[in-house]
Amino acid sequence: MGLCRIVGTSQVVTMRRDMMDIFEIVYNRLKTSIKPFIRYSGSESEGFRMHGSDMDSMFWPDDHKVVWNLCQSHFYHGQTVILADCSDSPPGYALLQLLTPTIERKIESSLLRINNREFLSSSKYRVNMCSEVVPNSTQHGPCGSGVRFGIEFDCAHCFACDFWPPSASLWRNRCHAWPPPRVVYDIVNQGCHFAAIGHKSGNHEDKEWRISFSLAERKLVYSMDHCQFLTYGLLKLFLKEVINKGLSDEEKLLCSYHVKTAVFWVLQQNTIAYWCPQNLLECFWVCFKLILKWVYEGVCPNFFISQNNMFLGKINGSAQSYLFRALYVMYNKGYACLLHCASITSNIMSVLCNPGVFICTDQRSVISETEFDCQMFGEMYNLDSIVIIDLKICMKYLRFAEQLLSLPLTKYNFLMLQKLTASVLQRTAFILHNTFTNSGENKQKYIIDKLSCNMLKLAAQIGCTSDLLYIALFYYKTKRYAEALAVLRMTKAKFSQPYLAYTYSVSDRYMEAAGGQSWSKKFRRCMAQNIKLYNGILYIDELCREQDTSHGSSQMKHFFLIIPPFVFLQMLEVLCCRHVDAISRKQALEDLQLLIYQNEPLTVPVMFRDISWQILGICQQVTGNYQEALYSFQQSLQEYPFHGIRQATCERILKLLPYTSWSVDKL
């Protein structure tokens, strides 16, 4: 069924979750004293990758703890303790009183004094932390919303509480049929969080904090079987493509959180006897009727604190009447209302016309091995984004990765760890070299050089094909141009293979070479991914200016430059041949120019054309082709400013002006 392709098969969803889990474990283990904990929430963390799925992040300081009573404060000696007071707030909300001093400036500036007691203002804290992760972000509920690397996501800065809320104590007594006791135990033991937003109908909207169960909800979604997860996905599609179609964010009354809550209640109340693919439409219908009932009554009970009516202040009066009428029209159409879901119309039609038709959820029938590999490699690439540019943290990661290997990891955990380790080894090699290259004795320099080379070779052994380019880059950096060219020739031969896969695209010949092999071997042999140069690490002198500009961009602070591997290979070939062979240099420059001019999105994606034109201009400039370099820099300015390198481009153009006929007025 098409729904399985949109939502994901059980194997695909498991892969996404396992890779996300190991990323979070590693990130939080490497946390420094000034870095907050992070957990992902939202649709992507649950395993969805549908168009428009949100990637929400939760951050909280580990040295600030919320308690429900003073007795619990004894567990946190030397930490900042905050007391949650629910006595004058609606169900699901609380005031947070600071009991012990804080040294965090942004937290201190969020304090309000009420009756000689200091309380944290949610509105002040939200403003103070809004742009903490994403510069120039805007407020959206308790989150700062922004765009990084072309992806929209929300960041919520919270406070953690290790204890289960007293107001949610009755929830445990309701858990007879679902969720399983093990899940209930894990949820209660992990406590809750407080998000910086108050109740619109409360007495202290600007001061109140909402009790957040985001991590508990993620565990509940993980505990669903695949049919239940598909039902949840179908409801999300129906909400987006039918109920909220054409509405602005301000006009939307129902949200995906209401849909998720409905699925939770249906599961817990054991309303449906058989959750199976053949029964999928009935499962959808039961959940839809519950939402219709809630809208009619104007009450949507929070799953954990049922006294918290999530419709209060939003779905009432004329808005409630309007929404009920719209939903009732859909209800009268029966299952046929799903025909308005454009993405699955043909599949729903076949099921409606043939009620006994089997809804296929089998992995091998829904998605090919090639498609699965493509998704898996893309997931690995996206999650390889832990920003480590400190030698001590790099070494801490390598020790921790070794410890993780002794644990019972899933195959997807292992693959993600393999990718992260290759990336950290590469950064460690360059940081080591940069740290000791200008200091120490010759013997020490030799040892560091040998160690860096071995790290890069190990990274290439466990990484993908394009990781060979980091070895060539290191040889170029250390003026071993012949060795660098030898590695580049080897890499170019691998890149020319018809089975090569690049990030999200897999060739037709891929299965001929990779079919039946382990994923680890497929990744090493057949996969090429973008080159990431982390800002703060000196990789190559020719791109220093771009790294500095990108990292300090006023519009968007980037953590790394992302360069297509084919462009990076040609750049290194031009730069190496410049010192070795003038004839080969000319041919390498022509090959690079042809690559950029072809405008082929599969080799030079649109998002990375700003840096690709920039690299062409740099290569033309260092080889004395000033007029051509000027044109390339102009083209870089016209591309989508993904990397925020406009300032570097303008600086390079200004330096070229004396050698060209171009005028500064054209800049």
C-alpha positions as CSV (number, residue, x, y, z in Angstrom):
1,M,0.0,0.0,0.0
2,G,1.2,3.5,-0.8
3,L,0.8,4.5,2.9
4,C,3.7,2.2,3.7
5,R,5.9,4.0,1.3
6,I,5.0,7.4,2.7
7,V,5.0,6.5,6.4
8,G,7.7,3.7,6.2
9,T,7.8,0.0,6.5
10,S,8.5,-1.5,10.0
11,Q,12.1,-2.0,9.0
12,V,12.6,1.5,7.7
13,V,11.0,3.0,10.8
14,T,13.2,0.9,13.1
15,M,16.3,2.0,11.2
16,R,15.4,5.6,11.6
17,R,14.7,5.3,15.3
18,D,17.8,3.2,16.1
19,M,20.1,5.7,14.3
20,M,18.5,8.7,16.1
21,D,18.9,6.9,19.4
22,I,22.6,6.3,19.1
23,F,23.1,9.8,17.9
24,E,21.5,11.2,21.1
25,I,23.4,8.8,23.3
26,V,26.7,10.0,21.8
27,Y,25.8,13.7,21.8
28,N,24.7,13.7,25.4
29,R,27.7,11.7,26.6
30,L,30.0,14.3,25.0
31,K,28.2,17.1,26.7
32,T,30.5,19.6,28.3
33,S,29.6,21.6,31.4
34,I,28.3,24.5,29.3
35,K,26.4,22.4,26.8
36,P,22.8,21.5,27.5
37,F,21.3,18.0,27.1
38,I,19.4,17.5,23.9
39,R,16.6,15.1,23.0
40,Y,14.6,15.2,19.8
41,S,10.9,15.2,19.7
42,G,8.3,15.7,16.9
43,S,7.5,13.6,13.9
44,E,11.0,12.9,12.8
45,S,12.1,11.5,16.2
46,E,9.0,9.2,16.1
47,G,10.2,7.7,12.8
48,F,8.3,9.7,10.2
49,R,9.9,11.3,7.2
50,M,6.8,12.6,5.5
51,H,7.0,15.9,3.7
52,G,6.7,18.6,6.3
53,S,7.6,16.3,9.2
54,D,9.0,18.5,12.0
55,M,12.3,18.1,13.7
56,D,11.8,19.5,17.2
57,S,14.7,19.7,19.7
58,M,14.5,19.9,23.5
59,F,17.4,21.5,25.3
60,W,17.8,21.7,29.1
61,P,20.6,22.5,31.5
62,D,21.7,19.4,33.5
63,D,22.7,21.5,36.6
64,H,19.2,22.9,37.1
65,K,16.6,20.5,38.5
66,V,12.9,21.0,39.1
67,V,11.3,19.3,42.2
68,W,7.7,18.9,43.4
69,N,8.5,19.3,47.1
70,L,11.3,20.4,49.3
71,C,12.2,16.9,50.3
72,Q,13.3,16.1,46.8
73,S,15.8,19.0,46.8
74,H,18.2,17.0,49.0
75,F,19.1,14.9,45.9
76,Y,20.8,17.8,44.2
77,H,23.6,19.2,46.3
78,G,25.6,21.8,44.5
79,Q,23.0,22.2,41.8
80,T,20.4,24.9,41.1
81,V,17.0,23.7,42.5
82,I,13.6,24.9,41.2
83,L,10.3,24.2,42.9
84,A,7.2,23.6,40.8
85,D,4.0,25.1,42.3
86,C,0.7,24.0,40.7
87,S,-1.6,25.4,43.4
88,D,-2.7,28.5,41.4
89,S,-2.3,27.1,37.8
90,P,-4.6,25.2,35.5
91,P,-4.0,21.4,35.3
92,G,-0.8,20.6,33.4
93,Y,0.8,24.0,34.3
94,A,3.0,25.3,37.1
95,L,4.9,28.2,38.4
96,L,8.6,27.7,38.9
97,Q,10.2,29.2,42.0
98,L,14.0,29.5,42.2
99,L,15.1,28.0,45.5
100,T,18.9,28.2,45.1
101,P,21.0,30.8,43.2
102,T,21.9,30.3,39.5
103,I,25.0,31.5,37.7
104,E,23.4,31.3,34.3
105,R,23.0,34.9,33.1
106,K,20.0,34.2,30.8
107,I,18.2,32.3,33.5
108,E,18.9,35.1,36.1
109,S,17.6,37.7,33.7
110,S,14.3,35.7,33.4
111,L,13.5,36.0,37.1
112,L,10.5,37.8,38.6
113,R,9.9,38.7,42.2
114,I,6.5,37.9,43.6
115,N,5.8,38.2,47.4
116,N,9.5,38.2,48.2
117,R,10.0,35.0,46.1
118,E,11.8,34.6,42.8
119,F,10.0,32.9,40.0
120,L,11.1,32.1,36.5
121,S,9.1,34.0,33.9
122,S,8.3,31.6,30.9
123,S,7.8,34.6,28.5
124,K,11.2,36.2,29.5
125,Y,13.0,32.9,29.3
126,R,11.5,32.2,25.9
127,V,12.7,35.5,24.6
128,N,16.2,35.1,26.1
129,M,16.7,31.6,24.7
130,C,14.9,32.0,21.4
131,S,18.0,32.5,19.3
132,E,20.3,30.4,21.4
133,V,20.6,27.6,18.8
134,V,19.4,29.2,15.6
135,P,20.2,32.9,15.1
136,N,17.4,35.1,13.9
137,S,14.8,32.5,14.9
138,T,11.2,33.5,15.7
139,Q,9.0,32.4,18.6
140,H,6.6,29.6,17.9
141,G,4.8,28.5,21.1
142,P,7.5,27.5,23.6
143,C,10.1,27.1,20.8
144,G,12.4,29.2,18.7
145,S,11.6,28.3,15.1
146,G,14.2,28.7,12.4
147,V,15.9,27.2,9.4
148,R,19.3,25.5,9.3
149,F,20.8,23.9,6.2
150,G,17.4,24.4,4.5
151,I,15.5,22.4,7.1
152,E,12.8,24.0,9.3
153,F,12.8,23.0,13.0
154,D,11.8,24.1,16.5
155,C,14.1,24.3,19.5
156,A,12.5,24.3,22.9
157,H,14.6,25.3,26.0
158,C,13.2,23.5,29.0
159,F,13.9,22.5,32.6
160,A,14.1,18.8,33.6
161,C,12.4,17.1,36.5
162,D,13.4,13.6,37.5
163,F,10.2,12.9,39.3
164,W,6.8,12.0,37.9
165,P,4.2,14.8,38.4
166,P,1.7,14.2,41.2
167,S,-1.1,15.5,38.9
168,A,-0.3,12.6,36.5
169,S,-0.3,9.9,39.2
170,L,-3.7,8.5,38.1
171,W,-2.2,7.8,34.7
172,R,-0.3,4.8,36.0
173,N,-3.6,3.3,37.3
174,R,-5.2,3.5,33.8
175,C,-2.4,1.5,32.1
176,H,-4.1,-1.9,32.1
177,A,-4.3,-2.8,28.4
178,W,-1.7,-0.4,27.1
179,P,1.2,0.6,27.3
180,P,3.0,-2.5,28.6
181,P,4.3,-2.4,32.2
182,R,7.9,-2.1,31.1
183,V,7.1,1.1,29.1
184,V,5.1,2.5,32.0
185,Y,8.0,1.9,34.3
186,D,10.5,3.6,32.0
187,I,8.2,6.6,31.4
188,V,7.5,7.2,35.1
189,N,11.2,6.9,36.0
190,Q,12.4,9.4,33.5
191,G,10.1,12.2,34.9
192,C,9.0,15.1,32.8
193,H,10.1,18.5,31.5
194,F,8.8,22.1,31.7
195,A,8.3,24.1,28.5
196,A,8.3,27.8,28.5
197,I,4.7,28.7,27.8
198,G,1.7,29.4,30.0
199,H,-2.0,28.7,29.7
200,K,-3.8,31.3,27.7
201,S,-6.7,31.1,30.2
202,G,-4.6,30.9,33.3
203,N,-3.9,33.6,35.9
204,H,-0.2,33.8,35.1
205,E,0.2,33.2,31.4
206,D,3.5,35.0,31.2
207,K,4.9,33.2,34.2
208,E,3.5,29.7,33.9
209,W,5.3,26.7,32.5
210,R,3.7,23.8,30.8
211,I,4.4,20.3,32.0
212,S,5.8,18.5,28.9
213,F,5.6,14.7,28.4
214,S,7.4,14.8,25.0
215,L,9.9,12.0,25.9
216,A,7.1,9.9,27.4
217,E,5.1,10.3,24.2
218,R,8.1,9.2,22.1
219,K,8.3,6.0,24.2
220,L,4.6,5.4,23.6
221,V,4.9,5.8,19.9
222,Y,7.9,3.4,19.9
223,S,5.8,0.9,21.7
224,M,3.1,0.9,19.0
225,D,3.0,-2.0,16.6
226,H,3.4,-1.2,12.9
227,C,-0.3,-1.2,12.1
228,Q,-0.9,1.3,15.0
229,F,1.9,3.4,13.7
230,L,0.4,3.4,10.2
231,T,-3.0,4.4,11.6
232,Y,-1.2,7.3,13.4
233,G,0.5,8.2,10.1
234,L,-2.8,8.0,8.1
235,L,-4.4,10.4,10.6
236,K,-1.5,12.8,10.2
237,L,-1.9,12.7,6.4
238,F,-5.7,13.2,6.7
239,L,-5.1,16.2,9.0
240,K,-2.6,17.8,6.7
241,E,-4.2,17.1,3.3
242,V,-7.9,17.3,4.2
243,I,-8.8,19.0,7.5
244,N,-6.1,21.7,7.4
245,K,-5.7,22.0,3.7
246,G,-5.3,25.6,2.5
247,L,-5.4,27.0,6.1
248,S,-2.7,29.3,7.5
249,D,-1.1,28.4,10.8
250,E,-3.4,30.9,12.6
251,E,-6.5,29.3,11.1
252,K,-5.6,25.7,11.9
253,L,-7.6,24.5,15.0
254,L,-6.6,20.9,15.1
255,C,-2.9,19.9,15.2
256,S,-1.0,16.7,15.0
257,Y,-0.7,16.6,18.8
258,H,-4.5,16.2,19.1
259,V,-4.3,13.4,16.6
260,K,-1.6,11.6,18.5
261,T,-3.5,12.0,21.7
262,A,-6.6,10.4,20.1
263,V,-4.5,7.4,19.1
264,F,-3.1,7.1,22.6
265,W,-6.6,7.1,24.1
266,V,-8.0,4.5,21.6
267,L,-5.1,2.2,22.4
268,Q,-5.4,2.5,26.1
269,Q,-9.2,2.1,26.1
270,N,-8.8,-1.1,24.0
271,T,-11.5,0.1,21.7
272,I,-10.2,-1.9,18.7
273,A,-9.9,-5.6,19.1
274,Y,-7.7,-6.3,16.1
275,W,-4.9,-4.0,15.0
276,C,-3.9,-5.4,11.6
277,P,-3.4,-4.1,8.0
278,Q,-6.7,-5.6,6.8
279,N,-8.4,-3.6,9.6
280,L,-6.5,-0.3,9.0
281,L,-9.5,1.7,7.7
282,E,-11.6,0.7,10.7
283,C,-8.7,1.7,13.0
284,F,-8.6,5.1,11.4
285,W,-12.3,5.5,11.6
286,V,-12.5,4.8,15.4
287,C,-9.8,7.4,16.0
288,F,-11.5,9.9,13.7
289,K,-14.9,9.4,15.5
290,L,-13.1,10.1,18.9
291,I,-11.7,13.4,17.6
292,L,-15.2,14.3,16.2
293,K,-16.7,13.5,19.7
294,W,-14.1,15.7,21.4
295,V,-14.8,18.6,19.0
296,Y,-18.6,18.3,19.6
297,E,-18.0,18.3,23.4
298,G,-15.3,20.9,23.3
299,V,-13.0,18.7,25.5
300,C,-9.7,17.1,24.4
301,P,-8.2,15.5,27.6
302,N,-4.5,15.4,27.8
303,F,-3.4,11.7,27.8
304,F,-1.3,12.0,31.0
305,I,-3.3,14.7,32.9
306,S,-6.9,14.1,31.8
307,Q,-8.1,17.3,33.7
308,N,-6.1,19.3,31.2
309,N,-8.5,20.2,28.4
310,M,-6.3,21.0,25.4
311,F,-9.2,22.6,23.5
312,L,-9.6,25.2,26.2
313,G,-9.0,28.7,24.9
314,K,-8.8,27.6,21.3
315,I,-11.6,25.4,20.2
316,N,-14.8,26.9,21.6
317,G,-17.6,29.1,20.5
318,S,-17.9,29.8,16.8
319,A,-14.5,28.2,16.1
320,Q,-15.8,25.0,17.7
321,S,-19.1,25.0,15.7
322,Y,-17.2,25.7,12.4
323,L,-14.8,22.8,13.0
324,F,-17.5,20.4,14.0
325,R,-19.6,21.1,10.9
326,A,-16.5,20.6,8.7
327,L,-15.6,17.3,10.4
328,Y,-19.2,16.1,10.3
329,V,-19.4,16.6,6.6
330,M,-16.3,14.3,6.3
331,Y,-17.9,11.8,8.7
332,N,-21.0,11.5,6.6
333,K,-18.8,10.4,3.6
334,G,-17.5,7.4,5.6
335,Y,-14.2,5.9,4.5
336,A,-14.6,7.8,1.2
337,C,-13.5,11.0,3.0
338,L,-10.0,9.5,2.7
339,L,-10.2,10.0,-1.1
340,H,-9.4,13.6,-0.5
341,C,-5.9,12.6,0.7
342,A,-4.1,13.3,-2.6
343,S,-1.0,11.2,-1.7
344,I,-2.9,8.0,-1.2
345,T,-6.1,8.5,-3.3
346,S,-5.5,5.6,-5.7
347,N,-4.6,3.2,-3.0
348,I,-7.7,4.0,-0.9
349,M,-9.9,3.7,-4.0
350,S,-8.6,0.1,-4.7
351,V,-9.4,-0.8,-1.0
352,L,-12.9,0.7,-1.2
353,C,-13.7,-1.1,-4.4
354,N,-12.3,-4.4,-3.2
355,P,-13.0,-4.5,0.6
356,G,-11.2,-7.9,0.9
357,V,-8.0,-6.7,-0.8
358,F,-4.9,-7.4,1.2
359,I,-3.1,-4.2,2.4
360,C,0.5,-5.1,1.9
361,T,3.0,-4.1,4.6
362,D,5.7,-6.6,3.7
363,Q,9.1,-4.9,3.5
364,R,10.3,-6.7,0.4
365,S,7.1,-6.1,-1.5
366,V,6.8,-2.4,-0.6
367,I,10.4,-1.1,-0.9
368,S,13.4,-2.5,-2.8
369,E,16.8,-3.3,-1.3
370,T,18.2,-0.3,-3.3
371,E,15.6,2.1,-2.0
372,F,16.1,0.9,1.6
373,D,19.9,1.4,1.3
374,C,19.4,4.8,-0.2
375,Q,17.2,5.9,2.8
376,M,19.6,4.3,5.3
377,F,22.7,6.0,3.9
378,G,20.8,9.3,3.7
379,E,19.8,8.9,7.4
380,M,23.4,8.3,8.4
381,Y,24.6,11.4,6.5
382,N,22.0,13.7,8.1
383,L,22.7,12.5,11.6
384,D,26.5,12.9,11.2
385,S,26.4,16.4,12.6
386,I,27.9,16.4,16.1
387,V,30.0,19.5,16.2
388,I,33.3,18.4,17.8
389,I,36.3,20.7,17.2
390,D,38.1,20.2,20.5
391,L,40.8,17.5,20.8
392,K,39.8,16.4,24.3
393,I,36.2,15.9,23.3
394,C,37.4,14.0,20.2
395,M,39.4,11.6,22.4
396,K,36.5,11.3,24.8
397,Y,34.3,10.2,21.9
398,L,36.8,7.6,20.7
399,R,37.0,6.1,24.2
400,F,33.2,6.1,24.5
401,A,32.7,4.5,21.0
402,E,35.0,1.7,22.1
403,Q,32.9,1.2,25.2
404,L,29.7,1.2,23.1
405,L,31.0,-1.6,21.0
406,S,30.9,-3.9,24.0
407,L,27.1,-3.3,24.4
408,P,24.4,-5.2,22.5
409,L,24.0,-2.7,19.7
410,T,21.4,-3.2,16.9
411,K,22.8,-3.4,13.3
412,Y,21.5,0.2,12.7
413,N,23.2,1.4,15.9
414,F,26.4,-0.1,14.8
415,L,26.2,1.5,11.3
416,M,25.5,4.9,12.7
417,L,28.4,4.6,15.2
418,Q,30.6,3.5,12.4
419,K,29.8,6.7,10.4
420,L,30.2,9.0,13.5
421,T,33.5,7.4,14.3
422,A,34.9,7.9,10.8
423,S,33.9,11.5,11.0
424,V,35.5,12.1,14.4
425,L,38.7,10.3,13.4
426,Q,39.1,12.7,10.5
427,R,38.6,15.8,12.7
428,T,41.0,14.4,15.3
429,A,43.7,13.9,12.7
430,F,43.5,17.5,11.5
431,I,43.2,19.0,15.0
432,L,46.3,17.0,16.1
433,H,48.3,18.2,13.2
434,N,47.2,21.8,13.7
435,T,48.0,21.7,17.4
436,F,51.5,20.3,17.1
437,T,52.7,21.4,13.7
438,N,54.3,24.7,14.8
439,S,55.6,23.4,18.2
440,G,57.6,20.6,19.6
441,E,60.6,18.6,18.3
442,N,61.0,17.0,14.9
443,K,60.5,13.5,16.5
444,Q,57.2,14.7,18.1
445,K,56.1,16.2,14.8
446,Y,56.9,12.9,13.0
447,I,54.9,10.9,15.6
448,I,51.9,13.3,15.2
449,D,52.1,13.1,11.5
450,K,52.1,9.3,11.5
451,L,49.3,9.2,14.0
452,S,47.2,11.6,11.9
453,C,47.8,9.6,8.7
454,N,46.8,6.4,10.5
455,M,43.6,7.9,11.8
456,L,42.6,9.1,8.3
457,K,43.4,5.7,6.8
458,L,41.3,4.0,9.5
459,A,38.5,6.4,8.9
460,A,38.6,5.5,5.2
461,Q,38.5,1.8,6.0
462,I,35.3,2.1,8.1
463,G,33.9,5.1,6.2
464,C,32.5,5.5,2.6
465,T,34.4,5.9,-0.7
466,S,34.6,9.7,-0.5
467,D,36.4,9.5,2.9
468,L,39.6,8.8,0.9
469,L,39.6,12.5,0.0
470,Y,40.5,13.4,3.6
471,I,43.7,11.5,3.1
472,A,44.5,13.4,-0.1
473,L,43.6,16.6,1.7
474,F,46.0,15.9,4.5
475,Y,48.8,15.0,2.0
476,Y,48.2,18.3,0.2
477,K,48.2,20.2,3.5
478,T,51.6,18.6,4.4
479,K,53.0,19.3,0.9
480,R,53.1,15.7,-0.2
481,Y,51.6,16.4,-3.6
482,A,52.6,13.2,-5.3
483,E,51.1,11.0,-2.6
484,A,47.9,13.2,-2.7
485,L,47.6,12.7,-6.5
486,A,48.0,9.0,-6.1
487,V,45.1,8.9,-3.6
488,L,43.1,11.2,-5.9
489,R,43.6,8.8,-8.9
490,M,42.4,5.9,-6.7
491,T,39.4,7.9,-5.6
492,K,38.6,9.0,-9.1
493,A,38.6,5.4,-10.3
494,K,36.1,4.5,-7.5
495,F,33.9,7.5,-8.4
496,S,33.8,6.4,-12.1
497,Q,32.2,3.0,-11.2
498,P,28.7,2.7,-12.5
499,Y,27.4,1.4,-9.2
500,L,28.4,4.4,-7.2
501,A,25.7,5.9,-4.9
502,Y,25.8,9.5,-3.9
503,T,24.0,10.5,-0.6
504,Y,20.3,10.3,-1.7
505,S,20.7,8.9,-5.2
506,V,21.5,5.3,-6.1
507,S,22.4,4.2,-9.7
508,D,20.7,1.4,-11.6
509,R,23.8,-0.7,-11.5
510,Y,24.1,-0.5,-7.7
511,M,22.6,-3.9,-7.0
512,E,24.8,-5.6,-9.5
513,A,27.8,-4.8,-7.3
514,A,26.2,-4.5,-3.9
515,G,23.3,-7.0,-3.8
516,G,23.4,-9.4,-0.9
517,Q,26.5,-7.8,0.7
518,S,26.5,-6.4,4.3
519,W,25.5,-2.8,4.8
520,S,28.9,-2.0,6.2
521,K,30.6,-3.3,3.0
522,K,28.1,-1.5,0.8
523,F,28.8,1.7,2.6
524,R,32.5,1.4,2.3
525,R,32.6,0.3,-1.4
526,C,29.6,2.0,-3.1
527,M,28.8,5.2,-1.2
528,A,30.0,8.7,-1.8
529,Q,28.9,11.5,0.5
530,N,29.5,15.2,0.8
531,I,32.7,16.5,2.3
532,K,32.2,18.4,5.6
533,L,34.8,20.9,6.6
534,Y,34.1,21.9,10.2
535,N,34.6,25.6,10.9
536,G,37.1,26.1,13.6
537,I,39.5,23.4,12.2
538,L,42.1,24.5,9.6
539,Y,41.9,22.0,6.8
540,I,43.2,23.9,3.8
541,D,44.5,27.5,3.5
542,E,42.6,28.2,0.3
543,L,39.2,27.9,2.1
544,C,40.1,29.7,5.4
545,R,38.3,32.8,4.4
546,E,35.1,30.9,3.5
547,Q,35.2,29.0,6.8
548,D,35.6,32.2,8.8
549,T,32.8,34.0,6.9
550,S,30.4,31.0,7.1
551,H,31.0,30.5,10.8
552,G,30.5,34.2,11.6
553,S,27.6,34.9,9.2
554,S,25.2,37.4,10.7
555,Q,22.3,35.6,9.0
556,M,23.1,32.0,9.9
557,K,25.9,30.6,11.9
558,H,27.1,27.5,10.1
559,F,29.1,24.7,11.7
560,F,30.7,23.4,8.5
561,L,31.1,23.9,4.8
562,I,29.4,21.1,2.7
563,I,31.2,20.4,-0.5
564,P,30.1,17.8,-3.2
565,P,32.8,15.1,-3.3
566,F,33.3,15.4,-7.1
567,V,34.0,19.1,-6.8
568,F,36.3,18.5,-3.8
569,L,38.3,15.9,-5.7
570,Q,38.8,18.2,-8.8
571,M,39.8,21.1,-6.5
572,L,42.5,19.0,-4.8
573,E,43.7,17.8,-8.2
574,V,44.1,21.4,-9.5
575,L,45.9,22.5,-6.4
576,C,48.2,19.5,-6.3
577,C,49.0,19.7,-10.0
578,R,49.9,23.3,-9.6
579,H,53.0,22.2,-7.8
580,V,53.8,19.2,-9.9
581,D,52.6,19.3,-13.5
582,A,51.4,22.4,-15.4
583,I,49.8,20.3,-18.2
584,S,47.9,18.1,-15.8
585,R,46.8,21.3,-13.9
586,K,45.3,22.7,-17.0
587,Q,43.3,19.5,-17.6
588,A,42.2,19.3,-14.0
589,L,41.0,22.9,-14.1
590,E,39.0,22.2,-17.3
591,D,37.5,19.1,-15.7
592,L,36.4,21.2,-12.7
593,Q,35.0,23.9,-14.9
594,L,33.0,21.3,-16.9
595,L,31.7,19.8,-13.7
596,I,30.3,23.1,-12.5
597,Y,29.1,24.4,-15.9
598,Q,27.1,21.2,-16.5
599,N,24.7,22.2,-13.7
600,E,24.0,18.5,-13.0
601,P,22.0,18.3,-9.7
602,L,23.0,14.7,-9.0
603,T,26.7,15.7,-8.9
604,V,26.5,19.3,-7.8
605,P,23.3,19.8,-5.9
606,V,21.6,23.2,-6.1
607,M,22.0,23.8,-2.3
608,F,25.8,23.6,-2.7
609,R,26.4,25.5,-5.9
610,D,27.4,28.7,-4.0
611,I,30.5,26.9,-2.6
612,S,31.1,25.0,-5.8
613,W,31.3,28.2,-7.9
614,Q,33.5,29.7,-5.1
615,I,35.9,26.8,-5.4
616,L,36.1,27.1,-9.1
617,G,36.9,30.8,-8.7
618,I,39.6,30.0,-6.1
619,C,41.2,27.4,-8.4
620,Q,41.1,29.8,-11.4
621,Q,42.5,32.6,-9.2
622,V,45.5,30.6,-7.9
623,T,46.4,29.5,-11.4
624,G,46.3,33.1,-12.8
625,N,43.0,33.0,-14.6
626,Y,41.7,36.2,-13.1
627,Q,38.9,37.1,-15.5
628,E,37.4,33.6,-15.3
629,A,37.8,33.7,-11.5
630,L,35.9,36.9,-11.4
631,Y,33.0,35.4,-13.4
632,S,32.9,32.4,-11.1
633,F,32.7,34.5,-8.0
634,Q,29.9,36.5,-9.6
635,Q,28.0,33.3,-10.2
636,S,28.6,32.2,-6.6
637,L,26.8,35.5,-5.5
638,Q,23.8,34.6,-7.7
639,E,23.3,31.1,-6.2
640,Y,21.2,30.4,-3.1
641,P,23.4,31.6,-0.1
642,F,23.3,28.2,1.7
643,H,26.8,28.7,3.3
644,G,26.6,32.4,4.1
645,I,29.9,33.1,2.3
646,R,28.8,36.2,0.5
647,Q,31.3,38.4,2.4
648,A,34.2,36.1,1.5
649,T,33.1,36.2,-2.2
650,C,33.0,40.0,-2.2
651,E,36.4,40.2,-0.6
652,R,37.9,37.9,-3.2
653,I,36.3,40.0,-6.0
654,L,37.8,43.2,-4.6
655,K,41.2,41.7,-4.5
656,L,40.8,40.6,-8.2
657,L,39.7,44.1,-9.4
658,P,43.3,45.4,-10.1
659,Y,43.9,42.4,-12.4
660,T,40.6,42.7,-14.4
661,S,38.5,45.2,-16.3
662,W,35.6,44.9,-13.9
663,S,34.4,47.9,-11.8
664,V,33.6,47.9,-8.1
665,D,30.3,49.6,-8.9
666,K,29.1,46.3,-10.3
667,L,29.5,44.6,-7.0
